[in-house]
């Protein structure tokens, strides 16, 4: 997955579907507006009236141009 500076890619899932044995984790690149995130959740079957609780299970890359070696320096 390629990473643009100023973005982070996260994997989003739904606790209800996961508990029912139907994991539906999907990747999304942030930032997005609230409306874009809601649309993403709906389009990918990650949230509905009976399945409201979502989670972030993973991420790709270090966000916002940081580098592993520089996170804890100083």
VMD Tcl script that builds the backbone (N, CA, C; Angstrom):
set m [mol new atoms 222]
animate dup $m
set s [atomselect $m all]
$s set {name element resname resid chain x y z} {
  {N N UNK 1 A 0.838 -1.172 0.000}
  {CA C UNK 1 A 0.000 0.000 0.000}
  {C C UNK 1 A 0.883 1.234 0.000}
  {N N UNK 2 A 0.668 2.158 -0.902}
  {CA C UNK 2 A 1.483 3.365 -0.907}
  {C C UNK 2 A 0.913 4.368 0.090}
  {N N UNK 3 A 1.794 5.177 0.628}
  {CA C UNK 3 A 1.415 6.102 1.681}
  {C C UNK 3 A 1.798 7.508 1.246}
  {N N UNK 4 A 0.808 8.411 1.142}
  {CA C UNK 4 A 1.077 9.803 0.856}
  {C C UNK 4 A 1.420 10.525 2.155}
  {N N UNK 5 A 2.267 11.529 2.053}
  {CA C UNK 5 A 2.594 12.306 3.243}
  {C C UNK 5 A 1.323 12.979 3.753}
  {N N UNK 6 A 1.082 12.911 5.051}
  {CA C UNK 6 A -0.106 13.522 5.637}
  {C C UNK 6 A -1.298 12.591 5.719}
  {N N UNK 7 A -1.108 11.309 5.386}
  {CA C UNK 7 A -2.206 10.352 5.458}
  {C C UNK 7 A -1.800 9.138 6.286}
  {N N UNK 8 A -2.795 8.396 6.712}
  {CA C UNK 8 A -2.595 7.113 7.375}
  {C C UNK 8 A -3.680 6.175 6.834}
  {N N UNK 9 A -3.312 4.945 6.598}
  {CA C UNK 9 A -4.264 3.947 6.131}
  {C C UNK 9 A -4.582 3.025 7.298}
  {N N UNK 10 A -5.878 2.870 7.592}
  {CA C UNK 10 A -6.304 2.056 8.733}
  {C C UNK 10 A -7.284 0.984 8.273}
  {N N UNK 11 A -7.302 -0.114 9.017}
  {CA C UNK 11 A -8.230 -1.212 8.755}
  {C C UNK 11 A -9.374 -1.108 9.764}
  {N N UNK 12 A -10.599 -0.964 9.262}
  {CA C UNK 12 A -11.781 -0.790 10.102}
  {C C UNK 12 A -12.640 -2.042 10.035}
  {N N UNK 13 A -13.132 -2.466 11.181}
  {CA C UNK 13 A -14.027 -3.618 11.254}
  {C C UNK 13 A -15.228 -3.298 12.134}
  {N N UNK 14 A -16.101 -4.282 12.307}
  {CA C UNK 14 A -17.312 -4.127 13.104}
  {C C UNK 14 A -17.377 -5.248 14.141}
  {N N UNK 15 A -17.506 -4.886 15.414}
  {CA C UNK 15 A -17.532 -5.871 16.501}
  {C C UNK 15 A -18.685 -6.861 16.363}
  {N N UNK 16 A -19.871 -6.380 16.021}
  {CA C UNK 16 A -21.028 -7.266 15.908}
  {C C UNK 16 A -20.836 -8.338 14.852}
  {N N UNK 17 A -20.441 -7.930 13.656}
  {CA C UNK 17 A -20.213 -8.903 12.587}
  {C C UNK 17 A -19.077 -9.859 12.949}
  {N N UNK 18 A -18.026 -9.317 13.569}
  {CA C UNK 18 A -16.905 -10.156 13.983}
  {C C UNK 18 A -17.378 -11.223 14.974}
  {N N UNK 19 A -18.181 -10.821 15.959}
  {CA C UNK 19 A -18.704 -11.756 16.960}
  {C C UNK 19 A -19.601 -12.820 16.344}
  {N N UNK 20 A -20.276 -12.466 15.249}
  {CA C UNK 20 A -21.154 -13.405 14.545}
  {C C UNK 20 A -20.382 -14.306 13.582}
  {N N UNK 21 A -19.061 -14.160 13.533}
  {CA C UNK 21 A -18.244 -14.984 12.643}
  {C C UNK 21 A -18.166 -14.471 11.224}
  {N N UNK 22 A -18.460 -13.186 11.034}
  {CA C UNK 22 A -18.467 -12.583 9.700}
  {C C UNK 22 A -17.584 -11.333 9.692}
  {N N UNK 23 A -16.254 -11.497 9.848}
  {CA C UNK 23 A -15.386 -10.315 9.854}
  {C C UNK 23 A -15.449 -9.599 8.509}
  {N N UNK 24 A -15.563 -8.296 8.561}
  {CA C UNK 24 A -15.709 -7.490 7.335}
  {C C UNK 24 A -14.693 -6.357 7.298}
  {N N UNK 25 A -13.525 -6.582 7.786}
  {CA C UNK 25 A -12.527 -5.523 7.861}
  {C C UNK 25 A -12.198 -4.976 6.473}
  {N N UNK 26 A -12.110 -3.651 6.391}
  {CA C UNK 26 A -11.790 -2.951 5.138}
  {C C UNK 26 A -10.794 -1.843 5.425}
  {N N UNK 27 A -9.941 -1.567 4.438}
  {CA C UNK 27 A -8.929 -0.519 4.561}
  {C C UNK 27 A -9.447 0.804 4.005}
  {N N UNK 28 A -9.099 1.911 4.707}
  {CA C UNK 28 A -9.454 3.258 4.268}
  {C C UNK 28 A -8.262 4.174 4.556}
  {N N UNK 29 A -8.027 5.106 3.667}
  {CA C UNK 29 A -6.973 6.091 3.860}
  {C C UNK 29 A -7.589 7.360 4.439}
  {N N UNK 30 A -6.996 7.832 5.526}
  {CA C UNK 30 A -7.458 9.039 6.200}
  {C C UNK 30 A -6.447 10.148 5.982}
  {N N UNK 31 A -6.820 11.393 6.050}
  {CA C UNK 31 A -8.064 11.911 6.574}
  {C C UNK 31 A -9.193 11.880 5.550}
  {N N UNK 32 A -10.415 11.830 6.065}
  {CA C UNK 32 A -11.666 11.915 5.305}
  {C C UNK 32 A -12.623 12.767 6.124}
  {N N UNK 33 A -13.626 13.302 5.485}
  {CA C UNK 33 A -14.660 14.041 6.212}
  {C C UNK 33 A -15.563 13.041 6.924}
  {N N UNK 34 A -16.342 13.516 7.879}
  {CA C UNK 34 A -17.300 12.651 8.569}
  {C C UNK 34 A -18.251 11.992 7.574}
  {N N UNK 35 A -18.721 12.772 6.610}
  {CA C UNK 35 A -19.655 12.242 5.608}
  {C C UNK 35 A -18.999 11.145 4.767}
  {N N UNK 36 A -17.742 11.332 4.395}
  {CA C UNK 36 A -17.027 10.320 3.610}
  {C C UNK 36 A -16.833 9.038 4.410}
  {N N UNK 37 A -16.542 9.173 5.698}
  {CA C UNK 37 A -16.371 7.986 6.538}
  {C C UNK 37 A -17.698 7.253 6.704}
  {N N UNK 38 A -18.781 7.987 6.952}
  {CA C UNK 38 A -20.099 7.348 7.066}
  {C C UNK 38 A -20.462 6.619 5.779}
  {N N UNK 39 A -20.190 7.231 4.634}
  {CA C UNK 39 A -20.481 6.604 3.340}
  {C C UNK 39 A -19.637 5.346 3.153}
  {N N UNK 40 A -18.370 5.405 3.524}
  {CA C UNK 40 A -17.484 4.246 3.450}
  {C C UNK 40 A -18.032 3.091 4.281}
  {N N UNK 41 A -18.439 3.394 5.522}
  {CA C UNK 41 A -18.979 2.361 6.408}
  {C C UNK 41 A -20.235 1.730 5.816}
  {N N UNK 42 A -21.115 2.540 5.268}
  {CA C UNK 42 A -22.348 2.041 4.658}
  {C C UNK 42 A -22.042 1.225 3.400}
  {N N UNK 43 A -21.225 1.767 2.525}
  {CA C UNK 43 A -20.908 1.093 1.259}
  {C C UNK 43 A -20.233 -0.263 1.471}
  {N N UNK 44 A -19.487 -0.401 2.555}
  {CA C UNK 44 A -18.753 -1.640 2.809}
  {C C UNK 44 A -19.429 -2.548 3.833}
  {N N UNK 45 A -20.676 -2.247 4.188}
  {CA C UNK 45 A -21.432 -3.088 5.115}
  {C C UNK 45 A -20.815 -3.175 6.496}
  {N N UNK 46 A -20.212 -2.084 6.950}
  {CA C UNK 46 A -19.540 -2.092 8.244}
  {C C UNK 46 A -20.379 -1.505 9.368}
  {N N UNK 47 A -21.508 -0.905 9.042}
  {CA C UNK 47 A -22.331 -0.310 10.086}
  {C C UNK 47 A -23.773 -0.252 9.624}
  {N N UNK 48 A -24.683 -0.671 10.510}
  {CA C UNK 48 A -26.116 -0.564 10.262}
  {C C UNK 48 A -26.821 -0.447 11.611}
  {N N UNK 49 A -28.135 -0.459 11.625}
  {CA C UNK 49 A -28.899 -0.244 12.856}
  {C C UNK 49 A -28.591 -1.279 13.938}
  {N N UNK 50 A -28.269 -2.504 13.559}
  {CA C UNK 50 A -27.989 -3.549 14.534}
  {C C UNK 50 A -26.499 -3.804 14.748}
  {N N UNK 51 A -25.671 -3.185 13.951}
  {CA C UNK 51 A -24.214 -3.363 14.033}
  {C C UNK 51 A -23.567 -1.979 14.021}
  {N N UNK 52 A -23.495 -1.362 15.197}
  {CA C UNK 52 A -23.052 0.024 15.279}
  {C C UNK 52 A -21.600 0.202 15.718}
  {N N UNK 53 A -21.020 -0.781 16.402}
  {CA C UNK 53 A -19.701 -0.599 16.991}
  {C C UNK 53 A -18.584 -0.997 16.033}
  {N N UNK 54 A -17.787 -0.019 15.653}
  {CA C UNK 54 A -16.676 -0.277 14.748}
  {C C UNK 54 A -15.364 -0.183 15.515}
  {N N UNK 55 A -14.307 -0.723 14.931}
  {CA C UNK 55 A -12.977 -0.684 15.542}
  {C C UNK 55 A -11.924 -0.508 14.464}
  {N N UNK 56 A -10.760 -0.058 14.870}
  {CA C UNK 56 A -9.588 -0.010 14.000}
  {C C UNK 56 A -8.672 -1.132 14.450}
  {N N UNK 57 A -8.394 -2.066 13.552}
  {CA C UNK 57 A -7.609 -3.236 13.923}
  {C C UNK 57 A -6.145 -3.158 13.499}
  {N N UNK 58 A -5.828 -2.289 12.565}
  {CA C UNK 58 A -4.465 -2.231 12.058}
  {C C UNK 58 A -4.268 -0.897 11.358}
  {N N UNK 59 A -3.031 -0.554 11.102}
  {CA C UNK 59 A -2.720 0.633 10.318}
  {C C UNK 59 A -1.518 0.325 9.449}
  {N N UNK 60 A -1.360 1.123 8.404}
  {CA C UNK 60 A -0.240 0.934 7.491}
  {C C UNK 60 A 0.568 2.211 7.443}
  {N N UNK 61 A 1.828 2.102 7.760}
  {CA C UNK 61 A 2.720 3.241 7.677}
  {C C UNK 61 A 2.673 4.107 8.922}
  {N N UNK 62 A 3.658 4.928 9.052}
  {CA C UNK 62 A 3.708 5.899 10.139}
  {C C UNK 62 A 3.087 7.182 9.603}
  {N N UNK 63 A 2.139 7.740 10.323}
  {CA C UNK 63 A 1.392 8.884 9.785}
  {C C UNK 63 A 2.185 10.187 9.731}
  {N N UNK 64 A 1.783 11.011 8.822}
  {CA C UNK 64 A 2.180 12.407 8.748}
  {C C UNK 64 A 3.674 12.630 8.581}
  {N N UNK 65 A 4.292 11.768 7.825}
  {CA C UNK 65 A 5.681 11.960 7.463}
  {C C UNK 65 A 6.696 11.628 8.542}
  {N N UNK 66 A 6.277 11.004 9.638}
  {CA C UNK 66 A 7.216 10.614 10.684}
  {C C UNK 66 A 7.994 9.381 10.244}
  {N N UNK 67 A 9.131 9.169 10.838}
  {CA C UNK 67 A 9.946 8.003 10.545}
  {C C UNK 67 A 10.165 7.239 11.844}
  {N N UNK 68 A 10.241 5.916 11.762}
  {CA C UNK 68 A 10.399 5.082 12.950}
  {C C UNK 68 A 11.519 5.577 13.854}
  {N N UNK 69 A 12.674 5.891 13.294}
  {CA C UNK 69 A 13.813 6.287 14.089}
  {C C UNK 69 A 13.671 7.634 14.750}
  {N N UNK 70 A 12.765 8.459 14.293}
  {CA C UNK 70 A 12.624 9.807 14.827}
  {C C UNK 70 A 11.474 9.947 15.813}
  {N N UNK 71 A 10.688 8.919 16.012}
  {CA C UNK 71 A 9.523 9.025 16.889}
  {C C UNK 71 A 9.948 9.285 18.327}
  {N N UNK 72 A 10.951 8.557 18.804}
  {CA C UNK 72 A 11.330 8.651 20.205}
  {C C UNK 72 A 12.666 9.372 20.405}
  {N N UNK 73 A 13.151 10.072 19.406}
  {CA C UNK 73 A 14.414 10.777 19.581}
  {C C UNK 73 A 14.191 12.032 20.429}
  {N N UNK 74 A 15.209 12.441 21.082}
  {CA C UNK 74 A 15.250 13.624 21.958}
  {C C UNK 74 A 14.810 13.300 23.317}
}
mol reanalyze $m
mol bondsrecalc $m
mol representation Tube
mol addrep $m
